[in-house]
Amino acid sequence: MATDAARVVIIGNAAGGKSTLARTLAARRNLPLVEVDRLLWQKGWQLTPADVYTRRHAEAIAGERWVIEGLGSQDSIAPRMSRATEVVLIDLPLWLHFALAAERQAKWAQQEAPPAGLAELPPTRALFETMWRVDREWMPDIRELCRKAEADGKKVSRLQSLEAIDAVARAEAAAGA
């Protein structure tokens, strides 16, 4: 089912299920999927130069139809949210993000596929420090952007449990059946 202007942002801290949910929504709604990590990271978990990231991000959000998932640079979030017609905020407790990230790190160490097509295991300490900082410093602003988006009439879903995320995925799959 394709719609004219459908721009869905899926955002939240690392290891919360954004990528999995984004793939489900993109497939179900026949929308192109943009993974912010593919824009932000290069081989070896090196950051893409800021000007290149900014250009790629602007190109990605300029389209009329997409599902875009991830955090990216902090200054790219507001423009992305502004362009969105729908926002899905994955807002799990930090301890759950840590647990899911630890599980994912263990799977990657066993050669399972990492996100965004990156071949290397992300540095665990840096990942956890980033997750802590995102929770403390970024999430309050992201929640406020979500409140503003909702006040502007956009559909905003705040998913605060794995069960809620699974329910959205099941509902999308059932709608396509």
N, C-alpha and C positions, 0 to 999 in steps of 0.2 A: 504494500500500500504506500504509494508515494504522495507526498503533499507538496504544495508549491514552496512555501518558505518554512522549512523545518530545520532549526538550528538548536541542537541539544548539547548542553555543556554537562559533563559528568566530572565532578570535582570532589576532592577530599584528600586526606593524608595518604601516604604510601601504604601499600599492601591491604587496602580495604575492599578490593574487588571492582575497582573502576574499569579496568581493562576488560574483564569478563563481561560485566554488565554492558559496557559500550559495544562490544562485539554483538551481543544479543540484540540490543536496540537497533544498531545499524543494519543488521541482517533483516530483522523483522520489518523495519520501516523503509528498507531499500535506500539507505542514506550512506554516503561516503563516510568512512571512519578516519579520523585524524588522531594519532597518538602523539601527544605533546612531547613525550620522551624521545620520539624519533626526531623532533625538531631541536630539542635541547641538548641531547647527548651525542657524542661521537665515540668512535672506537676507544676502548680503554677507559670509559666513563670520564672522558674529557668534555668539558662544556664547549658547545658550539660558540664561536665568537658572538658577542651580544648583538652586533649589527646584523649578522646573518640570521640569528634566531628571530630577532624582531621582524625582519623582512618576511621570513617564512611563516611566522605566526600571523602577520597581517594578511598575507596571501590566503592562508587557510581560513581565516574568519571572514574574509570578504565574500565568500560564496553564499549562496542562498539556501543550500541544503547540506547539512553535515551533522555528525555526532563527533564531538571532540572531547577527549578525556585526558586528564592529567593536571598537574599544577603548572609546570613551566616556571618562568621567571615571575616574581611577585608582581612586577609592573604590567605583565601581560594579562592578568586575571580580569581586571575591571573592563578592559576593552572586549574581551571574550564574552563576559557576562552581559555586557551591553548589547552585543550582537545576537545573543541567544534568544530563542523564542520559548525555550524550556530549560530548566536547570534541575539537575539531580545532584544533591549534596549528600555524599556519604560521610556521615558524622558519627563515627564509632568512637568509643572510649579509647584513649591512647594505649592502654594495656592490651587491648584487643589488636590494634595495629601492630604492636610489638610482637605479640604471639603469632599473628599471621605472617609477619615479615620473617621471623625466625624459622617458621615452617617452610616458607618459600626459599630462604637461603639454603636450608638443608636439601631441598629438592634440586636447586640449581647446582649444588655441589655434586649431585649425583647425575649431572649432565642433562637435566631437563631444561626446556627452553626458557630463557629469561625474557622479560618483557621488551617490547619495542625492537625485537630482533637483535639485541645486543648479545654478543657471544660470551662476554666475561661476567663473572659473578661480581655484583657491586660490593664495594668494601663495607663490611657489616658495621663496623664502628661508625663510619661516616653516615651510613644509612640511618642508624638509630639516632645519632645526634641530629640529623636533619629532621627526622620525624618528630623529635622532641621540640625542636625550634618551630616547625610548622604548626604543631599543636598549640604552642604557647603564643607565637607571634603572628602567624598567618590566619589561623582559623577564626579568631574573633572578627577580623576584617572580612573574611569570606562569608561568614554568617550574616554580617551586616549587608554585604552586597546581595545576598539571597533575600533578606528582608526587603530591601529596596526593589529588587526584581519582582517580588510578589506584590508589593504595593503598586508597581507599574502594570500589574495585570498579567505578568508572566506566570506560567505554571511552574511551581517550585515544589519538588519532593525532597523532604529531608529524611534520609534513611539512617536510623540509629541502631540497627541491629543486623546481624547476618540474616535473620529470618525475614526482615523487611526487604533486604536486597534480593533474597531468593524469591520472595513474593512478587516483586516487580518483574523479575526475569520470567517467572512462571506465567504471569499475566500477559506479558509481551508474547511469549511463545503460544499461549492459548489463543490470543487474538489473531495470530497468524495461521492457526490450524483450520 
